[in-house]
């Protein structure tokens, strides 16, 4: 059963890449997320705002203070 779930996840990822390949990357956005209690809520809002605008995560980069999310807007 575990192997079937793994294969299903791989198929889902391939399908998503195929859908994305028909689209072009129109905009890119870098959002810094600091793991400091006083700043986490603000960072969370920035990420959620970008996602609600249609941006999709491309990758994330670890930093000493948190991470940077690379988001793309595909059209």
GUBAGU-511147 format. One line per field, with one value per residue: residue number from 0; residue in one letter; x, y, z of N, C-alpha, C in turn. Coordinates in Angstrom, 1 decimal. Atoms other than C-alpha are relative to their C-alpha. Layout:
N
k <- (NUM:...)
r <- (A:...)
n_xx <- (X:...)
n_yy <- (Y:...)
n_zz <- (Z:...)
ca_xx <- (X:...)
ca_yy <- (Y:...)
ca_zz <- (Z:...)
c_xx <- (X:...)
c_yy <- (Y:...)
c_zz <- (Z:...)
! end
This chain:
75
k <- (0:1:2:3:4:5:6:7:8:9:10:11:12:13:14:15:16:17:18:19:20:21:22:23:24:25:26:27:28:29:30:31:32:33:34:35:36:37:38:39:40:41:42:43:44:45:46:47:48:49:50:51:52:53:54:55:56:57:58:59:60:61:62:63:64:65:66:67:68:69:70:71:72:73:74)
r <- (X:X:X:X:X:X:X:X:X:X:X:X:X:X:X:X:X:X:X:X:X:X:X:X:X:X:X:X:X:X:X:X:X:X:X:X:X:X:X:X:X:X:X:X:X:X:X:X:X:X:X:X:X:X:X:X:X:X:X:X:X:X:X:X:X:X:X:X:X:X:X:X:X:X:X)
n_xx <- (0.8:-0.9:-0.6:1.0:0.1:-1.2:0.2:1.1:-0.6:-0.8:0.9:0.6:-1.0:-0.2:1.1:-0.1:-1.1:0.5:0.9:-0.8:-0.9:0.8:0.1:-1.3:-0.2:0.2:-0.6:-0.7:0.0:-0.8:0.6:-0.8:0.7:-0.9:0.5:0.0:1.4:0.6:0.2:0.6:1.4:-0.1:-0.6:1.0:1.0:-0.6:0.0:1.4:0.4:-0.5:0.7:1.4:-0.1:-0.2:-1.4:-0.2:-1.4:-0.9:-1.0:-0.3:-1.4:-0.3:-1.0:-0.3:1.1:1.3:-0.1:0.6:0.9:0.0:1.3:0.2:1.4:0.0:1.2)
n_yy <- (-1.2:-1.2:-0.2:-0.6:-1.4:-0.7:-0.1:-1.0:-1.3:-0.3:-0.3:-1.3:-1.0:0.0:-0.6:-1.4:-0.6:-0.1:-1.1:-1.2:-0.2:-0.8:-1.3:-0.7:-0.7:-1.4:-0.8:0.7:-0.7:0.6:-0.4:0.5:0.5:0.0:0.8:-0.8:-0.1:-1.3:-0.2:1.1:-0.3:-0.8:0.8:0.9:-0.7:-0.3:1.3:0.3:-1.0:0.4:1.2:-0.4:-0.7:1.0:0.4:1.4:0.2:0.6:0.6:-0.8:-0.1:-0.2:-1.0:0.1:-0.6:0.5:0.5:-0.8:0.8:-0.5:0.3:-0.3:-0.2:0.7:-0.3)
n_zz <- (0.0:0.0:1.3:0.9:-0.3:0.5:1.5:0.2:-0.3:1.2:1.2:-0.2:0.2:1.5:0.6:-0.3:0.9:1.4:0.1:-0.2:1.2:1.0:-0.5:-0.1:-1.2:0.3:-1.1:-1.1:-1.3:-1.1:-1.3:-1.1:-1.2:-1.1:-1.1:-1.2:-0.5:0.3:1.4:0.8:0.4:1.2:1.1:0.4:0.8:1.3:0.8:0.3:1.0:1.3:0.4:0.4:1.3:1.0:0.0:-0.4:-0.5:0.9:-0.9:-1.2:-0.3:-1.4:-0.3:-1.4:-0.8:0.4:1.4:1.1:1.0:1.4:0.5:1.4:0.5:1.3:0.8)
ca_xx <- (0.0:2.8:4.4:1.1:0.8:4.4:3.6:0.4:2.4:4.9:2.1:0.5:3.8:4.3:0.8:1.3:4.6:2.8:0.1:2.7:4.8:1.9:2.0:4.7:6.2:5.0:6.2:8.5:8.4:10.8:9.3:11.5:10.2:11.9:11.5:11.3:8.1:7.6:7.8:6.3:2.7:3.7:5.8:2.9:0.5:2.9:3.1:-0.7:-1.3:0.9:-0.7:-4.2:-3.0:-2.2:1.5:2.8:5.9:8.8:11.4:12.6:16.0:17.2:18.9:20.4:17.3:14.6:14.0:13.2:10.3:10.6:7.1:6.0:2.9:2.2:-0.1)
ca_yy <- (0.0:2.4:1.9:2.7:5.9:6.8:6.1:8.2:11.1:10.9:10.8:13.8:15.7:14.8:15.9:19.2:19.8:19.0:21.5:24.1:23.5:24.9:28.0:30.7:32.2:35.8:37.0:35.9:36.9:36.3:36.3:36.1:34.2:34.9:32.4:35.1:35.1:38.8:38.6:35.3:36.6:39.3:36.9:34.4:37.1:38.0:34.3:33.9:37.1:35.9:32.5:34.1:36.2:32.9:32.6:29.0:27.9:27.1:26.4:27.5:28.5:28.0:31.0:31.5:33.5:31.5:30.9:32.6:31.3:31.7:32.0:32.1:33.4:31.2:32.2)
ca_zz <- (0.0:0.8:-2.6:-4.3:-2.4:-3.3:-7.0:-6.8:-5.3:-8.2:-10.8:-9.2:-9.3:-13.0:-13.8:-12.1:-14.0:-17.3:-16.5:-15.5:-18.7:-20.8:-18.7:-18.7:-15.6:-15.6:-12.2:-9.4:-5.8:-2.9:0.5:3.6:6.6:9.8:12.7:15.3:17.4:16.9:13.1:12.2:12.0:9.5:7.4:7.4:6.1:3.3:2.2:2.4:0.5:-2.3:-2.4:-2.6:-5.6:-7.4:-6.7:-6.4:-4.4:-6.6:-3.9:-0.5:0.6:4.2:5.8:9.3:10.4:8.7:5.0:1.7:-0.4:-4.1:-5.5:-9.1:-10.9:-13.9:-16.8)
c_xx <- (0.9:0.6:-1.0:-0.2:1.2:-0.1:-1.0:0.6:0.9:-0.8:-0.6:1.0:0.3:-1.2:0.0:1.1:-0.5:-0.9:0.8:0.8:-0.8:-0.1:1.4:0.1:0.0:0.6:0.6:0.0:0.8:-0.6:0.8:-0.9:1.0:-0.6:0.2:-1.4:-0.7:-0.3:-0.7:-1.4:0.0:0.5:-1.1:-1.1:0.6:-0.1:-1.5:-0.6:0.4:-0.7:-1.4:0.0:0.4:1.5:0.1:1.5:0.8:1.1:0.2:1.5:0.2:1.0:0.2:-1.2:-1.4:0.1:-0.6:-0.8:0.1:-1.4:-0.1:-1.4:0.0:-1.3:0.1)
c_yy <- (1.3:0.3:0.6:1.5:0.8:0.2:1.1:1.4:0.4:0.3:1.4:1.1:0.2:0.7:1.5:0.7:0.1:1.2:1.3:0.2:0.7:1.5:0.7:0.7:1.5:0.9:-0.9:0.9:-0.7:0.5:-0.6:-0.3:-0.2:-0.8:0.7:0.2:1.4:0.3:-1.0:0.3:0.9:-0.8:-1.0:0.7:0.3:-1.3:-0.3:1.0:-0.4:-1.2:0.3:0.8:-1.0:-0.4:-1.4:-0.1:-0.7:-0.7:0.9:-0.1:0.2:1.2:-0.1:0.5:-0.6:-0.7:1.0:-0.9:0.7:-0.4:0.5:0.2:-0.5:0.4:-0.6)
c_zz <- (0.0:-1.3:-0.9:0.3:-0.5:-1.5:-0.3:0.2:-1.2:-1.2:0.2:-0.3:-1.5:-0.7:0.2:-0.8:-1.4:-0.1:0.0:-1.3:-1.1:0.4:0.0:1.3:-0.3:1.1:1.0:1.2:1.0:1.3:1.1:1.2:1.1:1.2:1.3:0.4:-0.4:-1.5:-0.8:-0.5:-1.3:-1.2:-0.5:-0.8:-1.4:-0.9:-0.4:-1.0:-1.4:-0.6:-0.5:-1.3:-1.1:-0.1:0.5:0.5:-1.1:0.8:1.2:0.3:1.5:0.2:1.5:0.9:-0.3:-1.4:-1.0:-0.9:-1.3:-0.6:-1.5:-0.4:-1.5:-0.8:-1.4)
! end
